[in-house]
């Protein structure tokens, strides 16, 4: 038990309104009665030491990745890392390296195709290499880190540039986590990162940027199965670019980037001959500059859109993108992808919840209301997290999806402190508020931490009828399983598993069907 869990266990045991003398006697009893053997003490110390080493290792490998990734692209070339590692200990460990690489490619199937290492894959690779060496794995990791650190040089200016770029990229992820499920703050953070870098490291060039997402072409299917919908762009380009549709049969290089899954760079658009210009008001003689189209990849390297940048608004004669800028823009595209899929994941959780609650109310009419809250991390370590009220439903069929979500801060919500206790402990909390009984149930991420919770009110009842209690427990179990499946789909290591034919649909429909899939699987196991 961690501290919040222990406190919650004690509060549940003693109940509400316990007299202070009784509480003091219980504390004294536990202090006197709790004895720890030497073996238990040693085992606990070893667990603490092991957790500490894992955290230290993660920080060490993260810092190493950042040193190698000078331009904050978010990826390293597998062959480059492999080539340097092959010289470790004068090439004596090539067999270990081959075995580690084989295991790595089986864990990340897309690696053999794309050859790029994410921070997580890079860490896994080094841990696999170290596991092939005889002796202590921690020492092997330390030796590998020392060797790889010494094999890359970084000037003071490069270090400052890298730090600034990582700060701007972090703001994109932070925008997703604090945007209350809206994409607009994410788009703004992306374009702000691009403009800040152009000002600081790109000779202050004027850059137009735009994001287009792949969608099924239902408007004109004869022009191709997919289209690119321009969902966001820099302010000056909005009248010409925003909400435009690019079809496959139109001029342009964007679909080439989509199909090949690789960046397309055109240093002089005026000489290319296959560029689509959205701004028809710009005279032909002024249609000059550089263009970069970056495919947007999800965690499993499937393309879902493009990030485009050009310098057509810049009046300078020569405005090209340098290699270090292109690599940083790749980092921007990767940061946007993570942020976009974070919000997609939240949207899927909401859709799954709506489906689960529709089923629950048909089985347990004694439940008055259910409210879903999701956690918003604090912007700094000193700031506590907040809760977003996302959905409120009741047993009359009323359903309110809060848009924007209602923000709940701990210091302003004394009567709702049980919600925060539920998040702190990641355990179920039962309490009474203003005469109404509430059950707060955490919705956990893959590590077991609460990413949100269901606040279930059963009104003035002390408890639910047994059959309704059983159905509530079943719904919560299936909702957690569906949530874990949604989170797994965002992982670069997991491949999607489809059980029902109906799951081969759009993302939101799939999220809704997931709950019923787990219900059916549970029913099958019971037969």
C-alpha positions in Angstrom: 0.0 0.0 0.0 1.2 3.5 -0.8 0.3 6.4 1.6 -3.0 7.5 0.1 -4.1 3.8 -0.1 -3.2 3.2 3.5 -5.1 6.3 4.7 -8.1 5.4 2.6 -8.1 1.8 4.1 -8.0 3.2 7.6 -10.8 5.7 6.9 -13.0 3.0 5.4 -12.3 0.8 8.5 -13.2 3.3 11.1 -16.1 4.9 9.2 -17.4 8.4 9.4 -17.7 10.5 12.6 -15.5 8.3 14.6 -14.7 9.8 18.1 -11.1 11.1 18.4 -10.3 8.9 21.5 -11.3 5.8 19.5 -9.1 6.9 16.6 -6.2 7.4 18.9 -6.6 3.9 20.4 -6.7 2.4 16.9 -3.5 4.2 16.0 -1.8 3.1 19.2 -3.0 -0.5 18.6 -1.6 -0.6 15.1 1.8 0.9 16.2 2.1 -1.7 18.9 0.8 -4.6 16.9 2.5 -4.1 13.5 5.8 -5.9 13.5 8.1 -6.3 10.5 10.6 -9.2 10.3 14.1 -8.7 9.1 13.3 -10.7 5.9 10.3 -8.4 5.2 12.4 -5.3 5.9 15.2 -6.5 3.5 12.6 -7.4 0.9 11.0 -4.0 1.1 14.4 -2.3 0.9 15.3 -4.3 -2.2 12.0 -3.3 -3.9 12.7 0.3 -3.1 16.2 0.0 -4.5 15.0 -1.8 -7.6 12.4 0.9 -8.3 15.0 3.6 -7.7 17.4 2.0 -10.2 14.6 1.7 -12.8 13.8 5.4 -12.5 17.5 6.3 -12.7 18.0 4.1 -15.7 15.0 5.7 -17.5 16.4 9.2 -16.8 19.8 8.2 -17.9 18.6 6.7 -21.2 16.3 9.6 -21.8 19.2 12.0 -21.5 21.3 9.9 -23.8 18.5 9.8 -26.4 18.3 13.6 -26.3 22.0 14.0 -26.7 21.9 11.9 -29.8 18.8 13.6 -31.1 20.3 17.0 -31.5 17.5 18.6 -33.5 14.6 17.2 -31.4 13.2 15.1 -34.2 12.0 12.6 -31.7 13.6 9.6 -33.6 17.0 8.1 -34.1 18.2 6.1 -37.1 18.4 2.4 -36.1 21.3 1.7 -38.4 23.3 4.6 -37.1 22.9 3.4 -33.5 23.6 -0.1 -34.6 26.8 0.9 -36.4 28.2 2.7 -33.3 27.2 -0.2 -31.0 29.0 -2.6 -33.3 32.3 -1.0 -32.3 31.6 -1.4 -28.5 34.5 -3.3 -26.8 36.3 -3.3 -30.2 33.5 -5.3 -31.9 33.6 -8.2 -29.4 29.8 -8.1 -28.8 28.4 -8.3 -32.3 26.6 -11.6 -31.6 24.9 -10.0 -28.6 23.9 -7.0 -30.8 22.4 -9.3 -33.5 20.3 -11.1 -30.9 19.1 -7.9 -29.3 18.2 -6.4 -32.7 16.2 -9.6 -33.6 14.3 -9.4 -30.3 13.7 -5.7 -30.8 12.2 -6.1 -34.3 9.9 -8.8 -33.0 8.6 -6.5 -30.3 8.3 -3.5 -32.7 7.3 -5.1 -36.1 7.3 -1.7 -37.9 11.1 -1.2 -37.2 12.2 -3.5 -40.0 10.2 -1.2 -42.4 10.9 2.3 -41.1 14.3 1.8 -39.3 13.5 4.6 -36.7 13.8 4.4 -33.0 11.5 6.2 -30.7 12.7 7.1 -27.1 10.9 4.0 -25.8 12.3 1.7 -28.5 15.8 3.1 -28.0 15.6 2.3 -24.3 14.3 -1.2 -25.0 17.1 -1.8 -27.5 19.8 -0.9 -25.1 18.2 -3.0 -22.3 18.1 -5.9 -24.7 21.7 -5.5 -25.7 22.7 -5.3 -22.0 20.7 -8.4 -21.2 22.8 -10.4 -23.7 26.1 -9.6 -21.8 27.3 -11.8 -18.9 27.3 -10.2 -15.5 25.3 -7.4 -13.9 22.8 -5.8 -16.2 22.9 -2.4 -14.5 26.7 -2.2 -15.0 26.3 -3.2 -18.6 23.8 -0.4 -19.1 26.1 2.1 -17.5 29.0 1.0 -19.7 26.8 1.2 -22.9 25.6 4.7 -21.9 29.1 5.9 -21.2 30.3 4.5 -24.6 27.4 6.0 -26.5 27.7 9.4 -24.7 31.4 9.7 -25.7 30.7 8.8 -29.3 28.6 11.9 -30.0 29.6 15.6 -29.7 27.4 18.5 -29.0 28.5 22.1 -28.9 27.2 24.6 -26.3 25.1 26.3 -29.0 23.7 23.0 -30.2 22.8 22.2 -26.6 21.0 25.5 -26.1 19.2 25.1 -29.4 18.1 21.5 -28.5 16.8 22.6 -25.0 14.7 25.4 -26.6 13.3 23.1 -29.2 12.3 20.5 -26.6 10.6 23.1 -24.5 8.5 24.2 -27.5 7.6 20.6 -28.3 6.7 19.9 -24.7 4.2 22.8 -24.9 2.4 20.9 -27.7 1.8 17.8 -25.4 0.9 20.1 -22.5 -1.7 21.8 -24.7 -3.3 18.4 -25.3 -3.4 17.5 -21.6 -4.9 20.8 -20.6 -7.1 21.6 -23.6 -10.3 20.1 -22.1 -10.6 17.7 -25.1 -10.3 20.6 -27.7 -7.9 20.4 -30.7 -7.6 24.2 -31.0 -5.0 24.8 -28.3 -2.9 21.9 -29.8 -3.0 23.5 -33.3 -2.0 26.9 -31.8 0.9 25.3 -29.9 2.2 23.6 -33.1 2.2 26.8 -35.1 3.7 28.7 -32.2 6.6 26.1 -31.9 7.2 26.5 -35.7 7.2 30.3 -35.6 9.4 30.5 -32.5 12.0 28.2 -34.1 12.0 30.2 -37.3 12.6 33.3 -35.3 15.4 31.8 -33.2 17.1 29.3 -35.5 15.7 29.9 -39.0 16.9 33.4 -39.9 13.5 34.8 -38.9 11.9 33.6 -42.1 8.1 33.9 -42.6 6.6 30.4 -42.6 3.1 29.3 -43.6 2.1 26.0 -41.9 -1.0 23.9 -42.2 -2.3 20.5 -41.0 -4.5 18.3 -43.2 -6.0 15.0 -42.0 -6.9 12.0 -44.2 -10.6 11.3 -44.4 -12.8 9.0 -46.3 -14.0 10.6 -49.5 -17.8 10.6 -49.3 -18.1 13.8 -51.3 -16.7 12.7 -54.6 -15.8 9.0 -54.4 -14.8 8.9 -58.1 -11.9 11.2 -57.3 -10.3 8.7 -54.9 -11.1 6.8 -51.8 -9.4 9.3 -49.5 -9.1 13.1 -49.3 -7.0 15.6 -47.3 -9.1 18.0 -45.2 -7.1 21.1 -44.1 -8.2 21.5 -40.5 -5.8 24.1 -39.3 -3.3 26.7 -40.6 -1.4 29.8 -39.7 -3.6 32.9 -39.3 -2.6 34.7 -42.5 -3.3 31.7 -44.6 -6.8 30.9 -43.1 -8.8 32.7 -45.9 -7.2 30.5 -48.5 -6.3 27.2 -46.8 -8.7 26.5 -43.9 -11.3 23.8 -44.6 -10.0 23.2 -48.1 -10.2 19.7 -49.6 -7.3 18.2 -51.6 -8.4 15.3 -53.8 -5.9 12.7 -55.2 -6.5 13.9 -58.8 -5.5 17.5 -58.0 -2.0 19.0 -58.4 0.3 18.6 -55.4 2.9 16.4 -53.6 0.9 15.8 -50.4 -0.5 12.5 -51.5 3.0 11.4 -52.6 4.1 12.0 -49.0 1.1 10.1 -47.7 1.7 7.1 -49.9 5.5 6.9 -49.4 5.3 7.8 -45.7 8.4 10.1 -46.2 8.9 13.8 -46.2 8.8 15.7 -49.5 11.1 18.7 -49.8 10.8 21.1 -52.7 13.5 23.9 -52.5 12.1 26.0 -55.4 8.3 25.6 -55.9 8.5 27.8 -59.0 10.5 25.2 -60.8 8.7 22.1 -59.7 5.6 22.1 -61.9 3.3 19.9 -59.7 2.6 22.3 -56.7 -1.0 23.1 -55.7 -1.3 26.9 -54.8 -4.3 27.6 -52.6 -3.8 31.4 -52.7 -5.0 32.3 -56.2 -4.7 36.0 -55.4 -0.9 35.7 -55.3 0.6 36.6 -58.7 2.4 33.8 -60.5 5.7 35.7 -60.3 5.5 35.8 -56.5 4.8 32.1 -56.2 8.4 31.3 -55.2 9.9 29.7 -52.1 10.5 26.3 -50.4 7.9 23.7 -49.5 8.1 20.8 -47.0 5.4 18.2 -46.6 5.7 15.8 -43.7 3.5 12.7 -43.3 1.8 12.4 -39.9 2.3 8.9 -38.5 0.5 7.2 -35.6 2.2 4.9 -33.1 2.3 2.0 -35.6 3.6 4.2 -38.5 0.3 4.5 -40.4 -0.1 7.8 -42.1 -3.2 9.8 -41.0 -2.4 13.2 -42.5 0.3 15.8 -43.3 2.0 18.8 -41.8 2.9 21.3 -44.6 5.3 24.3 -44.4 6.3 26.8 -47.0 8.1 30.1 -47.3 6.0 31.7 -50.0 5.1 34.7 -47.8 8.8 35.5 -47.2 10.0 38.3 -49.5 13.7 37.2 -49.4 15.2 35.9 -52.6 16.4 32.6 -51.2 14.4 31.0 -48.4 15.2 27.3 -48.0 14.8 25.0 -45.1 18.1 23.8 -43.6 18.6 20.2 -42.6 18.4 20.9 -38.8 15.1 22.8 -39.4 13.6 19.9 -41.4 14.6 17.5 -38.6 13.0 19.8 -36.0 9.8 20.0 -38.0 9.8 16.2 -38.0 9.8 16.5 -34.2 6.9 18.9 -34.4 4.9 16.4 -36.6 5.7 13.7 -34.1 4.7 15.9 -31.1 1.4 16.8 -32.9 0.7 13.1 -33.6 1.1 12.2 -29.9 -1.1 15.1 -28.8 -3.7 14.3 -31.5 -3.9 10.7 -30.5 -4.1 11.6 -26.8 -7.3 13.5 -27.5 -8.5 10.7 -29.8 -8.0 8.4 -26.9 -10.0 10.6 -24.5 -12.8 10.8 -27.1 -12.9 7.0 -27.4 -13.1 6.7 -23.6 -16.1 9.1 -23.7 -17.8 7.1 -26.4 -17.2 3.8 -24.6 -18.6 5.3 -21.4 -21.8 6.5 -23.1 -22.3 2.9 -24.4 -21.6 1.4 -21.0 -23.9 3.7 -19.2 -26.8 3.1 -21.6 -26.5 -0.6 -20.8 -26.1 0.0 -17.0 -29.3 2.1 -16.6 -31.3 -0.7 -18.3 -30.1 -3.1 -15.7 -29.8 -0.9 -12.5 -32.6 1.7 -12.3 -31.8 2.4 -8.6 -28.7 4.3 -9.7 -29.7 8.0 -9.8 -26.8 9.6 -11.7 -23.3 8.7 -13.0 -20.7 11.4 -13.8 -17.4 10.7 -15.6 -14.4 12.8 -14.6 -11.0 12.8 -16.3 -7.7 14.0 -14.8 -5.9 17.0 -16.1 -2.2 17.0 -14.9 -0.9 20.1 -13.2 1.2 22.4 -15.4 4.1 22.1 -12.9 5.1 19.7 -10.2 4.0 22.2 -7.5 0.5 22.5 -9.0 -2.0 19.8 -8.2 -4.1 18.1 -10.8 -7.6 19.1 -11.7 -10.7 17.1 -12.7 -12.8 17.7 -15.8 -16.5 16.8 -15.6 -17.0 15.2 -19.0 -20.4 13.4 -19.0 -23.4 13.4 -16.6 -26.2 10.9 -17.1 -29.3 9.9 -15.0 -31.8 7.1 -14.9 -34.5 9.1 -16.8 -32.4 8.9 -19.9 -31.0 12.4 -19.7 -27.4 12.7 -20.9 -25.3 15.8 -20.8 -21.9 15.9 -22.5 -20.2 19.0 -21.0 -18.6 21.1 -23.8 -16.3 22.6 -22.7 -15.9 20.2 -19.7 -16.5 21.7 -16.2 -13.2 22.2 -14.3 -13.0 21.0 -10.7 -10.1 22.1 -8.4 -9.5 20.4 -5.1 -9.2 23.6 -3.1 -12.6 24.8 -4.4 -14.4 21.4 -4.0 -14.5 20.5 -0.3 -17.7 18.5 -0.7 -16.2 16.6 -3.6 -12.9 15.8 -1.9 -13.8 12.1 -2.1 -13.3 12.3 -5.9 -9.7 13.5 -5.4 -9.1 10.7 -2.8 -10.3 8.2 -5.3 -7.7 9.5 -7.8 -4.9 9.7 -5.2 -5.4 6.1 -4.0 -6.7 4.7 -7.3 -9.2 2.8 -5.1 -13.0 2.7 -4.8 -14.4 5.3 -2.3 -17.9 5.0 -0.7 -19.2 8.1 1.0 -22.3 10.2 1.8 -22.7 13.8 0.5 -25.7 15.9 1.6 -27.6 12.7 2.5 -26.8 11.0 -0.9 -24.7 7.9 -1.1 -21.9 8.1 -3.7 -19.5 5.4 -5.0 -16.3 6.8 -6.7 -14.7 4.2 -8.9 -11.3 4.9 -10.6 -10.7 4.3 -14.3 -7.1 3.2 -14.5 -4.4 3.5 -17.1 -2.0 0.6 -18.1 0.2 1.4 -15.1 -2.6 1.2 -12.6 -2.8 5.0 -12.0 -6.2 6.6 -12.2 -6.8 8.6 -15.4 -10.4 9.4 -14.4 -13.3 8.1 -12.3 -17.0 7.4 -12.3 -19.0 9.2 -9.6 -22.1 7.0 -9.0 -24.9 8.3 -7.0 -27.5 5.9 -5.6 -29.5 8.7 -3.8 -30.8 8.0 -0.3 -30.3 4.2 -0.6 -27.5 2.8 1.6 -26.8 0.1 -1.0 -28.1 -1.3 -4.3 -30.2 -4.4 -4.6 -27.9 -7.4 -5.0 -28.7 -8.0 -8.6 -28.2 -4.4 -9.5 -24.9 -4.3 -7.5 -23.8 -7.4 -9.5 -24.6 -5.6 -12.8 -22.8 -2.5 -11.7 -19.7 -4.5 -10.9 -19.9 -6.2 -14.3 -20.3 -2.9 -16.1 -17.3 -1.4 -14.3 -15.1 -4.5 -15.0 -16.0 -4.4 -18.8 -15.6 -0.6 -19.0 -12.1 -1.0 -17.5 -11.2 -3.7 -19.9 -12.4 -1.6 -22.8 -10.5 1.4 -21.5 -7.3 -0.7 -21.3 -7.8 -1.9 -24.9 -8.2 1.7 -26.1 -5.0 2.7 -24.3 -3.2 -0.4 -25.8 -4.2 0.8 -29.3 -2.2 3.9 -28.7 1.0 1.9 -28.0 3.7 1.4 -30.6 4.2 -2.2 -29.3 0.6 -3.4 -29.6 -1.3 -4.5 -32.7 -5.1 -4.1 -32.7 -7.2 -7.2 -32.0 -10.6 -7.5 -33.6 -13.1 -10.1 -32.4 -16.4 -8.9 -33.9 -17.0 -8.1 -37.5 -18.6 -4.8 -36.5 -15.3 -3.6 -35.0 -13.9 -2.9 -38.5 -15.4 0.5 -38.5 -14.4 4.1 -37.6 -12.5 4.8 -34.4 -15.5 6.1 -32.4 -17.9 3.3 -33.5 -15.1 0.9 -32.6 -14.8 2.4 -29.1 -18.6 2.0 -28.5 -18.6 -1.6 -29.8 -15.6 -2.5 -27.5 -17.8 -2.5 -24.4 -20.3 -4.9 -25.9 -17.4 -7.1 -27.2 -16.1 -7.6 -23.7 -19.6 -8.2 -22.4 -20.1 -10.9 -25.0 -16.7 -12.5 -24.3 -17.5 -12.5 -20.5 -20.9 -14.2 -21.3 -19.2 -16.8 -23.5 -16.7 -17.7 -20.6 -19.7 -18.1 -18.2 -21.5 -20.6 -20.5 
